[in-house]
Structures are given as structure tokens and as C-alpha cells.
Amino acid sequence: MQTLEIAAEALQVSVFDFFDCEQKEVLRNKLIWEAVTLLLEQSESRQQKALNILKEVFKP
């Protein structure tokens, strides 16, 4: 469940949105799925590090 929460936060959607048919357009983006797939292959601590990096890179 934590992995889904991390992915949802990175995509700025709720975990529920992953299963909402109306949100499928967000999930069709190939680049996003590649990033999510890569994150899923990592340990939770590495996922958190990646999320922290993304937050810094995309900070307004």
C-alpha cells in the first residue's frame, strides 16, 4: 500500500484515482508508467529518496 501512496503522491492524484475509470487518461502516460515501474522495483527507502529528489527538482 505504501508504494501506491508514493506513486499517487508523485502523480499528484489519490490512490483511489488509480482505480477510477475517469482517471485512466492520467495513467496512460507512458513516461509516468515508466517512472512508476522503476519506483516499484526499488526498496521503500530508495522510493522515498526518489520522491524527495522529484519534489526538489519540481519545487515551484
PDB file of N, CA, C and O in Angstrom, chain B, residues numbered from 101:
ATOM      1  N   MET B 101       0.824  -1.188   0.000  1.00  0.00           N
ATOM      2  CA  MET B 101       0.000   0.000   0.000  1.00  0.00           C
ATOM      3  C   MET B 101       0.867   1.250   0.000  1.00  0.00           C
ATOM      4  O   MET B 101       0.513   2.238  -0.643  1.00  0.00           O
ATOM      5  N   GLN B 102       1.981   1.232   0.698  1.00  0.00           N
ATOM      6  CA  GLN B 102       2.841   2.409   0.749  1.00  0.00           C
ATOM      7  C   GLN B 102       3.376   2.762  -0.634  1.00  0.00           C
ATOM      8  O   GLN B 102       3.535   3.940  -0.954  1.00  0.00           O
ATOM      9  N   THR B 103       3.654   1.761  -1.449  1.00  0.00           N
ATOM     10  CA  THR B 103       4.145   2.013  -2.797  1.00  0.00           C
ATOM     11  C   THR B 103       3.084   2.736  -3.611  1.00  0.00           C
ATOM     12  O   THR B 103       3.401   3.669  -4.349  1.00  0.00           O
ATOM     13  N   LEU B 104       1.834   2.322  -3.487  1.00  0.00           N
ATOM     14  CA  LEU B 104       0.752   3.007  -4.188  1.00  0.00           C
ATOM     15  C   LEU B 104       0.634   4.454  -3.718  1.00  0.00           C
ATOM     16  O   LEU B 104       0.404   5.358  -4.520  1.00  0.00           O
ATOM     17  N   GLU B 105       0.791   4.661  -2.432  1.00  0.00           N
ATOM     18  CA  GLU B 105       0.705   6.017  -1.893  1.00  0.00           C
ATOM     19  C   GLU B 105       1.830   6.889  -2.430  1.00  0.00           C
ATOM     20  O   GLU B 105       1.605   8.055  -2.757  1.00  0.00           O
ATOM     21  N   ILE B 106       3.025   6.347  -2.524  1.00  0.00           N
ATOM     22  CA  ILE B 106       4.167   7.097  -3.059  1.00  0.00           C
ATOM     23  C   ILE B 106       3.926   7.434  -4.522  1.00  0.00           C
ATOM     24  O   ILE B 106       4.143   8.569  -4.947  1.00  0.00           O
ATOM     25  N   ALA B 107       3.478   6.446  -5.294  1.00  0.00           N
ATOM     26  CA  ALA B 107       3.212   6.690  -6.707  1.00  0.00           C
ATOM     27  C   ALA B 107       2.104   7.724  -6.878  1.00  0.00           C
ATOM     28  O   ALA B 107       2.207   8.613  -7.723  1.00  0.00           O
ATOM     29  N   ALA B 108       1.057   7.611  -6.089  1.00  0.00           N
ATOM     30  CA  ALA B 108      -0.053   8.560  -6.178  1.00  0.00           C
ATOM     31  C   ALA B 108       0.411   9.974  -5.835  1.00  0.00           C
ATOM     32  O   ALA B 108       0.033  10.937  -6.503  1.00  0.00           O
ATOM     33  N   GLU B 109       1.218  10.091  -4.808  1.00  0.00           N
ATOM     34  CA  GLU B 109       1.725  11.411  -4.426  1.00  0.00           C
ATOM     35  C   GLU B 109       2.597  11.995  -5.538  1.00  0.00           C
ATOM     36  O   GLU B 109       2.504  13.184  -5.844  1.00  0.00           O
ATOM     37  N   ALA B 110       3.430  11.171  -6.131  1.00  0.00           N
ATOM     38  CA  ALA B 110       4.281  11.646  -7.227  1.00  0.00           C
ATOM     39  C   ALA B 110       3.451  12.110  -8.419  1.00  0.00           C
ATOM     40  O   ALA B 110       3.830  13.051  -9.117  1.00  0.00           O
ATOM     41  N   LEU B 111       2.314  11.445  -8.649  1.00  0.00           N
ATOM     42  CA  LEU B 111       1.434  11.806  -9.761  1.00  0.00           C
ATOM     43  C   LEU B 111       0.429  12.891  -9.381  1.00  0.00           C
ATOM     44  O   LEU B 111      -0.338  13.371 -10.216  1.00  0.00           O
ATOM     45  N   GLN B 112       0.450  13.264  -8.108  1.00  0.00           N
ATOM     46  CA  GLN B 112      -0.474  14.250  -7.561  1.00  0.00           C
ATOM     47  C   GLN B 112      -1.932  13.832  -7.769  1.00  0.00           C
ATOM     48  O   GLN B 112      -2.778  14.636  -8.161  1.00  0.00           O
ATOM     49  N   VAL B 113      -2.200  12.556  -7.496  1.00  0.00           N
ATOM     50  CA  VAL B 113      -3.558  12.010  -7.508  1.00  0.00           C
ATOM     51  C   VAL B 113      -3.728  11.179  -6.253  1.00  0.00           C
ATOM     52  O   VAL B 113      -2.753  10.852  -5.576  1.00  0.00           O
ATOM     53  N   SER B 114      -4.971  10.838  -5.944  1.00  0.00           N
ATOM     54  CA  SER B 114      -5.208   9.974  -4.788  1.00  0.00           C
ATOM     55  C   SER B 114      -5.023   8.517  -5.201  1.00  0.00           C
ATOM     56  O   SER B 114      -5.067   8.188  -6.387  1.00  0.00           O
ATOM     57  N   VAL B 115      -4.817   7.658  -4.224  1.00  0.00           N
ATOM     58  CA  VAL B 115      -4.709   6.224  -4.504  1.00  0.00           C
ATOM     59  C   VAL B 115      -6.007   5.756  -5.159  1.00  0.00           C
ATOM     60  O   VAL B 115      -5.983   4.916  -6.059  1.00  0.00           O
ATOM     61  N   PHE B 116      -7.124   6.291  -4.713  1.00  0.00           N
ATOM     62  CA  PHE B 116      -8.417   5.949  -5.306  1.00  0.00           C
ATOM     63  C   PHE B 116      -8.428   6.237  -6.804  1.00  0.00           C
ATOM     64  O   PHE B 116      -9.033   5.489  -7.572  1.00  0.00           O
ATOM     65  N   ASP B 117      -7.768   7.309  -7.228  1.00  0.00           N
ATOM     66  CA  ASP B 117      -7.740   7.676  -8.644  1.00  0.00           C
ATOM     67  C   ASP B 117      -7.106   6.600  -9.513  1.00  0.00           C
ATOM     68  O   ASP B 117      -7.416   6.516 -10.702  1.00  0.00           O
ATOM     69  N   PHE B 118      -6.229   5.778  -8.955  1.00  0.00           N
ATOM     70  CA  PHE B 118      -5.632   4.696  -9.731  1.00  0.00           C
ATOM     71  C   PHE B 118      -6.711   3.723 -10.226  1.00  0.00           C
ATOM     72  O   PHE B 118      -6.550   3.081 -11.263  1.00  0.00           O
ATOM     73  N   PHE B 119      -7.795   3.626  -9.478  1.00  0.00           N
ATOM     74  CA  PHE B 119      -8.831   2.661  -9.793  1.00  0.00           C
ATOM     75  C   PHE B 119     -10.096   3.311 -10.353  1.00  0.00           C
ATOM     76  O   PHE B 119     -11.084   2.626 -10.617  1.00  0.00           O
ATOM     77  N   ASP B 120     -10.063   4.621 -10.530  1.00  0.00           N
ATOM     78  CA  ASP B 120     -11.195   5.367 -11.052  1.00  0.00           C
ATOM     79  C   ASP B 120     -11.087   5.413 -12.578  1.00  0.00           C
ATOM     80  O   ASP B 120     -10.096   5.904 -13.120  1.00  0.00           O
ATOM     81  N   CYS B 121     -12.089   4.912 -13.251  1.00  0.00           N
ATOM     82  CA  CYS B 121     -12.072   4.844 -14.719  1.00  0.00           C
ATOM     83  C   CYS B 121     -11.875   6.208 -15.360  1.00  0.00           C
ATOM     84  O   CYS B 121     -11.259   6.305 -16.421  1.00  0.00           O
ATOM     85  N   GLU B 122     -12.384   7.258 -14.738  1.00  0.00           N
ATOM     86  CA  GLU B 122     -12.250   8.594 -15.313  1.00  0.00           C
ATOM     87  C   GLU B 122     -10.810   9.101 -15.245  1.00  0.00           C
ATOM     88  O   GLU B 122     -10.449  10.030 -15.968  1.00  0.00           O
ATOM     89  N   GLN B 123     -10.005   8.517 -14.407  1.00  0.00           N
ATOM     90  CA  GLN B 123      -8.616   8.952 -14.263  1.00  0.00           C
ATOM     91  C   GLN B 123      -7.672   8.168 -15.167  1.00  0.00           C
ATOM     92  O   GLN B 123      -6.459   8.373 -15.105  1.00  0.00           O
ATOM     93  N   LYS B 124      -8.193   7.281 -16.000  1.00  0.00           N
ATOM     94  CA  LYS B 124      -7.351   6.441 -16.857  1.00  0.00           C
ATOM     95  C   LYS B 124      -6.433   7.278 -17.739  1.00  0.00           C
ATOM     96  O   LYS B 124      -5.315   6.855 -18.035  1.00  0.00           O
ATOM     97  N   GLU B 125      -6.881   8.457 -18.164  1.00  0.00           N
ATOM     98  CA  GLU B 125      -6.063   9.303 -19.033  1.00  0.00           C
ATOM     99  C   GLU B 125      -4.737   9.656 -18.363  1.00  0.00           C
ATOM    100  O   GLU B 125      -3.691   9.662 -19.013  1.00  0.00           O
ATOM    101  N   VAL B 126      -4.780   9.945 -17.081  1.00  0.00           N
ATOM    102  CA  VAL B 126      -3.554  10.256 -16.338  1.00  0.00           C
ATOM    103  C   VAL B 126      -2.619   9.058 -16.351  1.00  0.00           C
ATOM    104  O   VAL B 126      -1.405   9.207 -16.484  1.00  0.00           O
ATOM    105  N   LEU B 127      -3.192   7.875 -16.211  1.00  0.00           N
ATOM    106  CA  LEU B 127      -2.386   6.676 -16.072  1.00  0.00           C
ATOM    107  C   LEU B 127      -1.892   6.124 -17.406  1.00  0.00           C
ATOM    108  O   LEU B 127      -1.059   5.218 -17.426  1.00  0.00           O
ATOM    109  N   ARG B 128      -2.390   6.652 -18.508  1.00  0.00           N
ATOM    110  CA  ARG B 128      -1.964   6.174 -19.824  1.00  0.00           C
ATOM    111  C   ARG B 128      -0.625   6.760 -20.248  1.00  0.00           C
ATOM    112  O   ARG B 128       0.005   6.253 -21.176  1.00  0.00           O
ATOM    113  N   ASN B 129      -0.199   7.783 -19.604  1.00  0.00           N
ATOM    114  CA  ASN B 129       1.037   8.440 -19.983  1.00  0.00           C
ATOM    115  C   ASN B 129       2.217   7.483 -19.813  1.00  0.00           C
ATOM    116  O   ASN B 129       2.538   7.068 -18.700  1.00  0.00           O
ATOM    117  N   LYS B 130       2.851   7.144 -20.918  1.00  0.00           N
ATOM    118  CA  LYS B 130       3.922   6.138 -20.916  1.00  0.00           C
ATOM    119  C   LYS B 130       5.093   6.539 -20.010  1.00  0.00           C
ATOM    120  O   LYS B 130       5.637   5.695 -19.297  1.00  0.00           O
ATOM    121  N   LEU B 131       5.476   7.788 -20.032  1.00  0.00           N
ATOM    122  CA  LEU B 131       6.605   8.228 -19.208  1.00  0.00           C
ATOM    123  C   LEU B 131       6.301   8.084 -17.717  1.00  0.00           C
ATOM    124  O   LEU B 131       7.163   7.693 -16.929  1.00  0.00           O
ATOM    125  N   ILE B 132       5.076   8.404 -17.351  1.00  0.00           N
ATOM    126  CA  ILE B 132       4.696   8.263 -15.941  1.00  0.00           C
ATOM    127  C   ILE B 132       4.745   6.794 -15.539  1.00  0.00           C
ATOM    128  O   ILE B 132       5.264   6.460 -14.474  1.00  0.00           O
ATOM    129  N   TRP B 133       4.212   5.921 -16.378  1.00  0.00           N
ATOM    130  CA  TRP B 133       4.229   4.493 -16.046  1.00  0.00           C
ATOM    131  C   TRP B 133       5.643   3.947 -15.988  1.00  0.00           C
ATOM    132  O   TRP B 133       5.934   3.072 -15.173  1.00  0.00           O
ATOM    133  N   GLU B 134       6.524   4.447 -16.839  1.00  0.00           N
ATOM    134  CA  GLU B 134       7.925   4.005 -16.765  1.00  0.00           C
ATOM    135  C   GLU B 134       8.532   4.399 -15.428  1.00  0.00           C
ATOM    136  O   GLU B 134       9.258   3.618 -14.814  1.00  0.00           O
ATOM    137  N   ALA B 135       8.232   5.618 -14.977  1.00  0.00           N
ATOM    138  CA  ALA B 135       8.751   6.078 -13.687  1.00  0.00           C
ATOM    139  C   ALA B 135       8.160   5.254 -12.541  1.00  0.00           C
ATOM    140  O   ALA B 135       8.875   4.864 -11.618  1.00  0.00           O
ATOM    141  N   VAL B 136       6.861   4.995 -12.607  1.00  0.00           N
ATOM    142  CA  VAL B 136       6.206   4.201 -11.565  1.00  0.00           C
ATOM    143  C   VAL B 136       6.781   2.794 -11.537  1.00  0.00           C
ATOM    144  O   VAL B 136       7.047   2.250 -10.464  1.00  0.00           O
ATOM    145  N   THR B 137       6.974   2.206 -12.702  1.00  0.00           N
ATOM    146  CA  THR B 137       7.548   0.856 -12.777  1.00  0.00           C
ATOM    147  C   THR B 137       8.942   0.826 -12.157  1.00  0.00           C
ATOM    148  O   THR B 137       9.281  -0.090 -11.408  1.00  0.00           O
ATOM    149  N   LEU B 138       9.726   1.815 -12.473  1.00  0.00           N
ATOM    150  CA  LEU B 138      11.072   1.903 -11.900  1.00  0.00           C
ATOM    151  C   LEU B 138      11.005   2.022 -10.386  1.00  0.00           C
ATOM    152  O   LEU B 138      11.766   1.363  -9.676  1.00  0.00           O
ATOM    153  N   LEU B 139      10.105   2.853  -9.888  1.00  0.00           N
ATOM    154  CA  LEU B 139       9.953   3.006  -8.439  1.00  0.00           C
ATOM    155  C   LEU B 139       9.514   1.707  -7.773  1.00  0.00           C
ATOM    156  O   LEU B 139       9.976   1.377  -6.681  1.00  0.00           O
ATOM    157  N   LEU B 140       8.628   0.976  -8.427  1.00  0.00           N
ATOM    158  CA  LEU B 140       8.133  -0.273  -7.842  1.00  0.00           C
ATOM    159  C   LEU B 140       9.225  -1.318  -7.690  1.00  0.00           C
ATOM    160  O   LEU B 140       9.106  -2.231  -6.873  1.00  0.00           O
ATOM    161  N   GLU B 141      10.282  -1.189  -8.467  1.00  0.00           N
ATOM    162  CA  GLU B 141      11.395  -2.138  -8.403  1.00  0.00           C
ATOM    163  C   GLU B 141      12.372  -1.811  -7.274  1.00  0.00           C
ATOM    164  O   GLU B 141      13.289  -2.583  -6.998  1.00  0.00           O
ATOM    165  N   GLN B 142      12.172  -0.673  -6.630  1.00  0.00           N
ATOM    166  CA  GLN B 142      13.109  -0.207  -5.608  1.00  0.00           C
ATOM    167  C   GLN B 142      12.581  -0.486  -4.206  1.00  0.00           C
ATOM    168  O   GLN B 142      11.389  -0.725  -4.011  1.00  0.00           O
ATOM    169  N   SER B 143      13.482  -0.452  -3.240  1.00  0.00           N
ATOM    170  CA  SER B 143      13.080  -0.588  -1.839  1.00  0.00           C
ATOM    171  C   SER B 143      12.322   0.673  -1.423  1.00  0.00           C
ATOM    172  O   SER B 143      12.384   1.702  -2.096  1.00  0.00           O
ATOM    173  N   GLU B 144      11.615   0.574  -0.314  1.00  0.00           N
ATOM    174  CA  GLU B 144      10.850   1.721   0.166  1.00  0.00           C
ATOM    175  C   GLU B 144      11.754   2.922   0.455  1.00  0.00           C
ATOM    176  O   GLU B 144      11.375   4.062   0.187  1.00  0.00           O
ATOM    177  N   SER B 145      12.930   2.674   0.992  1.00  0.00           N
ATOM    178  CA  SER B 145      13.833   3.797   1.301  1.00  0.00           C
ATOM    179  C   SER B 145      14.328   4.477   0.019  1.00  0.00           C
ATOM    180  O   SER B 145      14.468   5.699  -0.023  1.00  0.00           O
ATOM    181  N   ARG B 146      14.589   3.691  -1.013  1.00  0.00           N
ATOM    182  CA  ARG B 146      15.009   4.285  -2.294  1.00  0.00           C
ATOM    183  C   ARG B 146      13.850   5.015  -2.967  1.00  0.00           C
ATOM    184  O   ARG B 146      14.057   6.029  -3.632  1.00  0.00           O
ATOM    185  N   GLN B 147      12.630   4.499  -2.796  1.00  0.00           N
ATOM    186  CA  GLN B 147      11.463   5.191  -3.324  1.00  0.00           C
ATOM    187  C   GLN B 147      11.311   6.551  -2.659  1.00  0.00           C
ATOM    188  O   GLN B 147      11.012   7.543  -3.323  1.00  0.00           O
ATOM    189  N   GLN B 148      11.516   6.597  -1.351  1.00  0.00           N
ATOM    190  CA  GLN B 148      11.399   7.855  -0.623  1.00  0.00           C
ATOM    191  C   GLN B 148      12.465   8.845  -1.073  1.00  0.00           C
ATOM    192  O   GLN B 148      12.183  10.034  -1.222  1.00  0.00           O
ATOM    193  N   LYS B 149      13.685   8.365  -1.291  1.00  0.00           N
ATOM    194  CA  LYS B 149      14.753   9.232  -1.788  1.00  0.00           C
ATOM    195  C   LYS B 149      14.393   9.802  -3.155  1.00  0.00           C
ATOM    196  O   LYS B 149      14.603  10.987  -3.413  1.00  0.00           O
ATOM    197  N   ALA B 150      13.849   8.955  -4.033  1.00  0.00           N
ATOM    198  CA  ALA B 150      13.459   9.402  -5.369  1.00  0.00           C
ATOM    199  C   ALA B 150      12.356  10.456  -5.280  1.00  0.00           C
ATOM    200  O   ALA B 150      12.377  11.447  -6.009  1.00  0.00           O
ATOM    201  N   LEU B 151      11.407  10.239  -4.395  1.00  0.00           N
ATOM    202  CA  LEU B 151      10.323  11.203  -4.215  1.00  0.00           C
ATOM    203  C   LEU B 151      10.868  12.537  -3.716  1.00  0.00           C
ATOM    204  O   LEU B 151      10.454  13.596  -4.186  1.00  0.00           O
ATOM    205  N   ASN B 152      11.786  12.484  -2.776  1.00  0.00           N
ATOM    206  CA  ASN B 152      12.383  13.712  -2.266  1.00  0.00           C
ATOM    207  C   ASN B 152      13.116  14.465  -3.364  1.00  0.00           C
ATOM    208  O   ASN B 152      13.044  15.692  -3.432  1.00  0.00           O
ATOM    209  N   ILE B 153      13.816  13.744  -4.220  1.00  0.00           N
ATOM    210  CA  ILE B 153      14.528  14.360  -5.345  1.00  0.00           C
ATOM    211  C   ILE B 153      13.540  15.023  -6.292  1.00  0.00           C
ATOM    212  O   ILE B 153      13.739  16.167  -6.703  1.00  0.00           O
ATOM    213  N   LEU B 154      12.465  14.300  -6.642  1.00  0.00           N
ATOM    214  CA  LEU B 154      11.451  14.871  -7.532  1.00  0.00           C
ATOM    215  C   LEU B 154      10.840  16.136  -6.945  1.00  0.00           C
ATOM    216  O   LEU B 154      10.626  17.115  -7.660  1.00  0.00           O
ATOM    217  N   LYS B 155      10.564  16.117  -5.661  1.00  0.00           N
ATOM    218  CA  LYS B 155       9.988  17.304  -5.000  1.00  0.00           C
ATOM    219  C   LYS B 155      10.943  18.487  -5.122  1.00  0.00           C
ATOM    220  O   LYS B 155      10.506  19.613  -5.358  1.00  0.00           O
ATOM    221  N   GLU B 156      12.228  18.243  -4.964  1.00  0.00           N
ATOM    222  CA  GLU B 156      13.210  19.337  -5.075  1.00  0.00           C
ATOM    223  C   GLU B 156      13.327  19.841  -6.511  1.00  0.00           C
ATOM    224  O   GLU B 156      13.386  21.048  -6.747  1.00  0.00           O
ATOM    225  N   VAL B 157      13.361  18.924  -7.459  1.00  0.00           N
ATOM    226  CA  VAL B 157      13.518  19.291  -8.867  1.00  0.00           C
ATOM    227  C   VAL B 157      12.319  20.119  -9.349  1.00  0.00           C
ATOM    228  O   VAL B 157      12.486  21.075 -10.105  1.00  0.00           O
ATOM    229  N   PHE B 158      11.134  19.754  -8.916  1.00  0.00           N
ATOM    230  CA  PHE B 158       9.918  20.410  -9.393  1.00  0.00           C
ATOM    231  C   PHE B 158       9.347  21.426  -8.411  1.00  0.00           C
ATOM    232  O   PHE B 158       8.184  21.816  -8.517  1.00  0.00           O
ATOM    233  N   LYS B 159      10.157  21.847  -7.469  1.00  0.00           N
ATOM    234  CA  LYS B 159       9.717  22.832  -6.493  1.00  0.00           C
ATOM    235  C   LYS B 159       9.374  24.141  -7.218  1.00  0.00           C
ATOM    236  O   LYS B 159      10.146  24.607  -8.056  1.00  0.00           O
ATOM    237  N   PRO B 160       8.215  24.731  -6.894  1.00  0.00           N
ATOM    238  CA  PRO B 160       7.834  25.988  -7.583  1.00  0.00           C
ATOM    239  C   PRO B 160       8.766  27.141  -7.261  1.00  0.00           C
ATOM    240  O   PRO B 160       8.572  28.248  -7.762  1.00  0.00           O
TER     241      PRO B 160
END
